[in-house]
Amino acid sequence: MSDHTLPHHHPESGYLPVESKSIDASVRLPVIILFGNAIHWLVVAALLSVIVSIKLIAPGFLGGISFLNYGRLAPMARDLMLYGWASQAALGAGIWLMARLCGRPLGGKNAEGFGGMLLRTLIISATVLWNLAVLLGTLAIFAGYSTGVEWLEYPNWASAMLLLSFLLIGIWAVLLFDRRSTGRAEVAQWYLVAAFCWFPWVYGTANLLLVWKPIQASAQGPIQSWYCGSLLALWLLPVALASAYALLPRLLGSHLNRRNLATLGFWMLLMLGGWNGMDRLIGGPVPAWMTSAGVVAGVLFLIPIFMISINLLGMHRKEALVADSIPSRFLLMGLYALIVVGVIGAIASLPDVSGAVRFTAFTEAKTQLWILGAISLPLFGALYESLPHLLGRDCWSPVLSGRHYVLTLVGLGMLVVLMLLGGLFTGLALADPTVSFLNITSYSYPFHVMECVAQLLLLVAALLLGANITIALAGDYLLNKKTGK
Amino acid sequence: MHRLPTLLSGIFLVFLTSWLGLVAYPALQLGRLTPVADTDNGGSLPPTYGGQAIAGQRIYATEGCISCHSQQVRQTSITTSDIDRGWGVRPSVARDYLRDSTAFLGSRRLGQDLSNVGVRRPDAKWHFIHLYHPAAVCEGSLMPCFSDLFLVRKIQGQRSDDALNLTGADAPKEGYEVIPTADAKNLVAYLLSLRHDYPLPEAPVKKNGAAK
């Protein structure tokens, strides 16, 4: 995996300017802290997801205790997945990739001096603030202080902490781009700049209008849906795609052709991403044109997805390089997951289908595939690729990495297929008013049982990743001790 | 595309389209909807909530009821099942949420839609027993017990009027009673106030029963 094994460095594959060692050193600590914490939240979120899925089989499990109710644990698990794991891993991957792609250490010329140290301290403090916000926000839901707004359950002070922390970290990614030493901007860099600008806007707007100073509730529906769609399509997905655009060409020993396609895909994704959440409101209490816009956006969203996939999957690849490399396998799988997400989303936004499946597990399957597939898989790829560079040695256990890869895919595939099927069945039953609601509940029972198994597999996968990174970092600590560093 | 200002202006403009359509427009239009006069009974529609119901909304939010329950009735040319199921007599419209602090639209129906639960289940006693142990009144329900919204206490002198009439395994020990806490009473007041069976100009209710 070391740099010199590659036959040549094509300008389009970017990513590897000179001085990569000093660049890695300048972001090492913040990025490792972000990744490490992201993984521990992933484990907690996976554990909570298992408990939540057991509660759907046995409502009495851990029952009668208010803070362990489904209504509190389910949003805790979702928010930990979004802010504890995905957003934090995206921050880590984003900072590392940006520094690499810009050919510039964090802190510029003073990276190794006092200025660089000060900057690193600032960013590390911000990561601590982020994790504190996630921890306290989660505990607040647990203790009964949830706002009750989907995906924005954290109380106002916790969301304010989250936003402040993001600004303190994200600004440096944008500044790195402005002062890069490389000439032409890479596709991956556009995605990163866009993502780092959007999160504050999306998260700030949504919190302002829904939590901090709630607007009259008749207007809240569209804003809620806009937030859910934008968080995925305009913040997390762009970082995932940036990882693919930056790393895949190099990992596959190839280079990106058809830059026009990449450009078009980028702008179309931006254009449609914000409308992507509107399928959550089809038939709901909003003006009819919004519903129509939701249907149209759901279907059109396939176009940028196909453009990006053709662009990246169409690259000439050396299969031998793929087979050996966990990062490239994760990155490629993430792209396949994105295609499936796009197809499911397009189907689910057709009025006939939406009418039946909108409130069922079908919609939830799409959300899960977004977060755990299209977003998390490329982030895993970036994580597996970056850590050896940051630590300066091959730190992963191949056995654990391989098992993590397989279990993640099996668990995710199983979960999504079951939820799609279960959602379809319950949706068809719900559409028939002669079938009683409690009857429908009993139909979904076998699906809930199997979903629980899938969640267990995902928990084991998360634990394997946790063990892997613990060994990697502990190994580093021991190594340092031995060599007297 | 290679200079930050160019890239940023492009990103800004593209982003503005969905922001204007889905944030600014709702804020300026839907956010300024006003109540309409109730010509039949006086007052205004949608009706205002009582103090208990307003407090109950907080419990609805903090207990995460939205994880399983939606509050929106759909009616399109294709989707009629919400009304056929008796979850409402007309489709929900934006004005219905005017009095809410948060619009609990919901995205999952692991439980039933609650837009009109106050019409369907007007009895507070039923709600108390249902919250205490859902399966006691709905066999096979997935809903968890909210028994910690209730107090089990020794009967002092006379049995309280609020005490739940529980039977079988749910019944408290001899000499004890189960009474709802203030939170439970507020939550039930809120649930009972969920009635959207009145007509609005943009969503009339057809006379003679259900608008099928």
Boltz contact constraints between the chains, C-beta under 6 A:
constraints:
  - contact:
      token1: [A, 59]
      token2: [B, 142]
      max_distance: 6.0
  - contact:
      token1: [A, 59]
      token2: [B, 144]
      max_distance: 6.0
  - contact:
      token1: [A, 63]
      token2: [B, 144]
      max_distance: 6.0
  - contact:
      token1: [A, 63]
      token2: [B, 145]
      max_distance: 6.0
  - contact:
      token1: [A, 64]
      token2: [B, 145]
      max_distance: 6.0
  - contact:
      token1: [A, 64]
      token2: [B, 147]
      max_distance: 6.0
  - contact:
      token1: [A, 66]
      token2: [B, 148]
      max_distance: 6.0
  - contact:
      token1: [A, 69]
      token2: [B, 144]
      max_distance: 6.0
  - contact:
      token1: [A, 70]
      token2: [B, 144]
      max_distance: 6.0
  - contact:
      token1: [A, 71]
      token2: [B, 63]
      max_distance: 6.0
  - contact:
      token1: [A, 71]
      token2: [B, 64]
      max_distance: 6.0
  - contact:
      token1: [A, 71]
      token2: [B, 65]
      max_distance: 6.0
  - contact:
      token1: [A, 71]
      token2: [B, 67]
      max_distance: 6.0
  - contact:
      token1: [A, 72]
      token2: [B, 64]
      max_distance: 6.0
  - contact:
      token1: [A, 74]
      token2: [B, 67]
      max_distance: 6.0
  - contact:
      token1: [A, 75]
      token2: [B, 64]
      max_distance: 6.0
  - contact:
      token1: [A, 144]
      token2: [B, 62]
      max_distance: 6.0
  - contact:
      token1: [A, 146]
      token2: [B, 62]
      max_distance: 6.0
  - contact:
      token1: [A, 148]
      token2: [B, 61]
      max_distance: 6.0
  - contact:
      token1: [A, 148]
      token2: [B, 66]
      max_distance: 6.0
  - contact:
      token1: [A, 148]
      token2: [B, 102]
      max_distance: 6.0
  - contact:
      token1: [A, 149]
      token2: [B, 102]
      max_distance: 6.0
  - contact:
      token1: [A, 177]
      token2: [B, 4]
      max_distance: 6.0
  - contact:
      token1: [A, 178]
      token2: [B, 4]
      max_distance: 6.0
  - contact:
      token1: [A, 184]
      token2: [B, 2]
      max_distance: 6.0
  - contact:
      token1: [A, 185]
      token2: [B, 2]
      max_distance: 6.0
  - contact:
      token1: [A, 193]
      token2: [B, 7]
      max_distance: 6.0
  - contact:
      token1: [A, 194]
      token2: [B, 11]
      max_distance: 6.0
  - contact:
      token1: [A, 197]
      token2: [B, 11]
      max_distance: 6.0
  - contact:
      token1: [A, 205]
      token2: [B, 23]
      max_distance: 6.0
  - contact:
      token1: [A, 215]
      token2: [B, 27]
      max_distance: 6.0
  - contact:
      token1: [A, 215]
      token2: [B, 31]
      max_distance: 6.0
  - contact:
      token1: [A, 216]
      token2: [B, 31]
      max_distance: 6.0
  - contact:
      token1: [A, 217]
      token2: [B, 97]
      max_distance: 6.0
  - contact:
      token1: [A, 217]
      token2: [B, 100]
      max_distance: 6.0
  - contact:
      token1: [A, 217]
      token2: [B, 103]
      max_distance: 6.0
  - contact:
      token1: [A, 218]
      token2: [B, 30]
      max_distance: 6.0
  - contact:
      token1: [A, 218]
      token2: [B, 33]
      max_distance: 6.0
  - contact:
      token1: [A, 218]
      token2: [B, 94]
      max_distance: 6.0
  - contact:
      token1: [A, 218]
      token2: [B, 95]
      max_distance: 6.0
  - contact:
      token1: [A, 218]
      token2: [B, 97]
      max_distance: 6.0
  - contact:
      token1: [A, 218]
      token2: [B, 98]
      max_distance: 6.0
  - contact:
      token1: [A, 219]
      token2: [B, 26]
      max_distance: 6.0
  - contact:
      token1: [A, 219]
      token2: [B, 27]
      max_distance: 6.0
  - contact:
      token1: [A, 219]
      token2: [B, 30]
      max_distance: 6.0
  - contact:
      token1: [A, 219]
      token2: [B, 31]
      max_distance: 6.0
  - contact:
      token1: [A, 220]
      token2: [B, 103]
      max_distance: 6.0
  - contact:
      token1: [A, 221]
      token2: [B, 103]
      max_distance: 6.0
  - contact:
      token1: [A, 221]
      token2: [B, 105]
      max_distance: 6.0
  - contact:
      token1: [A, 222]
      token2: [B, 22]
      max_distance: 6.0
  - contact:
      token1: [A, 222]
      token2: [B, 26]
      max_distance: 6.0
  - contact:
      token1: [A, 223]
      token2: [B, 23]
      max_distance: 6.0
  - contact:
      token1: [A, 226]
      token2: [B, 22]
      max_distance: 6.0
  - contact:
      token1: [A, 226]
      token2: [B, 23]
      max_distance: 6.0
  - contact:
      token1: [A, 270]
      token2: [B, 14]
      max_distance: 6.0
  - contact:
      token1: [A, 271]
      token2: [B, 14]
      max_distance: 6.0
  - contact:
      token1: [A, 274]
      token2: [B, 18]
      max_distance: 6.0
  - contact:
      token1: [A, 275]
      token2: [B, 18]
      max_distance: 6.0
  - contact:
      token1: [A, 280]
      token2: [B, 107]
      max_distance: 6.0
  - contact:
      token1: [A, 283]
      token2: [B, 74]
      max_distance: 6.0
  - contact:
      token1: [A, 283]
      token2: [B, 76]
      max_distance: 6.0
  - contact:
      token1: [A, 283]
      token2: [B, 79]
      max_distance: 6.0
  - contact:
      token1: [A, 284]
      token2: [B, 72]
      max_distance: 6.0
  - contact:
      token1: [A, 285]
      token2: [B, 72]
      max_distance: 6.0
  - contact:
      token1: [A, 285]
      token2: [B, 92]
      max_distance: 6.0
  - contact:
      token1: [A, 285]
      token2: [B, 93]
      max_distance: 6.0
  - contact:
      token1: [A, 285]
      token2: [B, 94]
      max_distance: 6.0
  - contact:
      token1: [A, 351]
      token2: [B, 78]
      max_distance: 6.0
  - contact:
      token1: [A, 352]
      token2: [B, 78]
      max_distance: 6.0
  - contact:
      token1: [A, 355]
      token2: [B, 78]
      max_distance: 6.0
  - contact:
      token1: [A, 355]
      token2: [B, 79]
      max_distance: 6.0
  - contact:
      token1: [A, 359]
      token2: [B, 70]
      max_distance: 6.0
  - contact:
      token1: [A, 359]
      token2: [B, 108]
      max_distance: 6.0
  - contact:
      token1: [A, 359]
      token2: [B, 109]
      max_distance: 6.0
  - contact:
      token1: [A, 431]
      token2: [B, 81]
      max_distance: 6.0
  - contact:
      token1: [A, 433]
      token2: [B, 81]
      max_distance: 6.0
  - contact:
      token1: [A, 433]
      token2: [B, 84]
      max_distance: 6.0
  - contact:
      token1: [A, 433]
      token2: [B, 85]
      max_distance: 6.0
  - contact:
      token1: [A, 437]
      token2: [B, 112]
      max_distance: 6.0
  - contact:
      token1: [A, 438]
      token2: [B, 140]
      max_distance: 6.0
  - contact:
      token1: [A, 441]
      token2: [B, 140]
      max_distance: 6.0
  - contact:
      token1: [A, 441]
      token2: [B, 142]
      max_distance: 6.0
  - contact:
      token1: [A, 442]
      token2: [B, 140]
      max_distance: 6.0
